[in-house]
Amino acid sequence: MIVDDDPAIRALLVDVLRAEGYAVDAASDGLDALKELARVHPDLIVLDLMMPAMDGRAFAAACHGRTHGPKVPILLTSASPKLWQVAEQLRRFNVRGFMSKPFDIETFVAQCTGSPRQYQCWRPPDSREEMPGASARGRWSVAHCIRT
């Protein structure tokens, strides 16, 4: 499921994953996504952090608090320079990775599909620097990314 308030980004990500053969649902904000979760059971939620009505933080907490259904892994996206810190804070809500916008479509597909071309992160960034456009998957730690 793609949850993003930007209709162009949402449509692009849906189209890319459908072209890879996946069934993809979409929502424009956290409230719409919660309604969709009553109807569908996604394997992954790609979640924008900053949205109106219900932002990514509130959605992750509400989604995690559902008493029915499995806990769905969340891939967090945002243009925020502090995305990695927010992702770490939301890890308890099943946030399993993050991608800084703008991101490369090939990297996005690898993150969503778990292909061997994924990017993994291994060590925390120096506290004096911003996290570069990076993504995390698998082992949870944030770092400068290496291509695996």
Residue pairs with C-beta under 8 A, 6 or more apart in sequence:
1 24
1 25
1 26
1 27
1 33
1 36
1 37
1 40
1 42
1 44
1 45
1 46
1 72
2 10
2 13
2 14
2 17
2 24
2 25
2 26
2 27
2 46
3 26
3 27
3 28
3 29
3 30
3 32
3 33
3 45
3 46
3 47
3 48
3 51
3 56
3 59
4 10
4 13
4 26
4 28
4 46
4 47
4 48
4 51
4 77
5 28
5 29
5 48
5 50
5 51
5 52
6 48
7 28
9 48
9 101
10 26
10 28
11 26
12 105
13 24
13 46
13 108
14 24
14 26
16 105
16 108
16 109
17 24
17 109
17 112
18 24
20 109
20 113
22 112
22 113
25 36
25 40
25 42
27 33
27 35
27 36
28 51
29 51
29 52
29 53
29 54
29 55
29 59
30 51
30 53
30 54
30 55
30 56
30 58
30 59
30 62
31 53
31 54
32 53
33 45
33 47
33 54
33 59
33 63
34 54
34 59
34 62
34 63
37 63
37 66
37 69
37 72
41 69
41 70
41 72
42 72
43 72
43 73
44 72
44 73
44 74
44 75
44 112
45 63
45 72
45 73
45 74
45 75
46 74
46 75
46 77
46 112
47 56
47 59
47 60
47 74
47 75
47 76
47 77
47 95
48 56
48 77
48 78
49 55
49 56
49 57
49 76
49 77
49 78
49 80
49 83
49 86
50 56
50 78
50 79
50 80
54 62
56 76
56 78
56 86
56 90
57 86
57 90
60 74
60 76
60 90
60 93
60 94
60 95
61 93
63 72
63 74
63 93
63 94
64 71
64 92
64 93
64 94
71 94
72 94
73 94
73 95
73 96
73 97
74 90
74 93
74 94
74 95
74 96
75 95
75 96
75 97
75 98
75 99
75 111
75 112
76 83
76 86
76 87
76 90
76 95
76 97
76 98
76 99
77 83
77 98
77 99
77 100
77 101
77 103
78 86
78 98
78 100
78 101
79 100
79 101
79 102
80 86
80 100
81 130
81 131
82 131
83 98
83 100
83 131
84 98
84 125
84 131
84 134
84 136
84 142
86 98
87 95
87 97
87 98
87 136
87 142
88 142
91 140
96 136
96 137
96 140
97 111
97 135
97 136
97 137
98 134
98 135
98 136
98 142
99 107
99 108
99 111
99 133
99 134
99 135
100 131
100 132
100 133
100 134
100 135
101 133
102 133
103 133
103 135
106 117
107 119
107 135
109 115
110 117
110 118
110 119
111 118
111 119
111 135
111 137
114 137
116 148
117 147
117 148
118 135
118 137
118 138
118 148
119 134
119 135
119 136
119 137
119 145
119 146
119 147
119 148
120 136
120 137
120 138
120 139
120 145
120 146
120 148
121 134
121 135
121 136
121 141
121 142
121 143
121 144
121 145
121 146
122 139
122 141
122 143
122 146
123 141
123 143
123 144
124 141
124 142
124 143
125 131
125 142
125 143
125 144
131 142
132 144
132 145
134 142
134 143
134 144
134 145
135 145
136 142
136 143
136 145
